[in-house]
Amino acid sequence: MDAQYDLIIVGAGPAGLTAGVYGPRAGLKTAILEPDAPGGKLVKTYEIANWPGQKLITGYQLALDMYEHATETGVEYLYGRVSKIDKVEDVFHVLCEDGSLYTSKTVMIASGTLEKQLGLEGDDTLIGKGLSFCAVCDGAFYRHQPVSVIGGGNSACEESLYLTKFASQVNLIVRRDVFRAEPHIQDQVLSNPKINVIWLHSPVAYVVENGLVTGLEIKSNVNGETQVVPTKAVFPYIGSTPNTAFVSHLGITNSDGYLIVDENMKTAIPGLFGAGDVCAKFLRQIVTAANDGAVAAQQAFHYINSKH
């Protein structure tokens, strides 16, 4: 069976879009499969200050720049949510939820991660009704109202700072007594008068009236006492899980679901590569994702050439 493509990239975050530049430049017929807007988590990030050559750029603008670069280089951008990948007689079959089937000589998985939920009743039903995983997308809906952010890492702190542009107060609820964010971000949070840090507490229930969030019940991790924090929106930033369910049957993930790849972004299946946050790795940043995408695309080129 002849393959439709030389390289199919699953996901259009920084890793996928970078591979979308390197693939066509290497002469590979390349397609990106993505169910949402290009950019991945870039479009949910307000400002980026660690992309080399850009002292400060919005996530939306960087995503747009990467998308335009990839499409102008020749990548084919296809909308679709991948449901399963299999290798049949040296050709990869990529099946989407809508029934579309694509074939390729190589595949690069750059499907990223999904935000972790709080594990509370209402996690699924309250999205868009006071529960959001994207401060950049929804923050402006809560002008002059109190909001709450859950988490103590870079994302929680950065999005808390962003929300101060709109909210009357940002309650930052941290389960430990220290942040995990970078020191300079911590300093900005602690010096911002609109951010109220509530240490050593965890959320236990959404307070809902007329179908909308009006508060968040939290519990002390020290003595178990509970209190209700008035809030019109809750933004959890407590980590993420890899988006790898569609390859769970292939035996290429670790116990946490992350792709296992070597230094050349190869999985245990020849011709199948991984890149970006979906891989088991030390550092998950835009620049490391871009590196992964470049390496994986070049390895796909060498793999195809080695077969002929």
Number of C-alpha atoms within 10 A of each C-alpha: 8 9 15 16 19 22 30 32 33 26 28 29 30 32 35 39 32 24 35 34 24 24 30 23 17 14 11 21 19 27 27 26 24 23 15 12 13 24 25 24 18 20 21 18 19 18 19 17 12 13 13 8 8 11 9 12 15 17 21 20 16 19 22 17 13 21 25 16 16 24 17 13 15 20 27 18 19 13 14 19 20 24 15 18 22 17 19 10 7 15 20 24 20 22 19 19 12 10 12 11 13 17 23 23 23 27 30 26 29 34 27 26 19 15 15 14 16 17 11 11 11 15 14 11 10 18 15 13 15 22 22 20 19 18 24 18 13 17 21 13 14 17 15 13 15 23 30 27 28 24 24 25 19 17 20 25 26 20 23 29 17 18 27 20 14 17 23 15 21 27 20 26 23 23 20 16 12 12 18 17 17 11 11 8 17 18 11 14 19 13 9 13 11 19 24 16 16 17 17 17 24 22 22 17 18 25 18 16 9 6 11 17 22 21 23 23 17 21 19 16 15 10 9 11 10 15 15 16 19 17 23 22 31 27 25 24 24 17 15 13 16 20 21 24 12 16 18 16 12 13 13 18 22 12 6 9 19 22 31 19 20 13 9 16 25 21 21 15 12 13 24 26 29 32 36 30 28 25 30 20 14 8 11 13 14 19 16 18 26 20 17 26 32 22 23 32 35 18 20 28 21 13 16 15 9 8 7 5
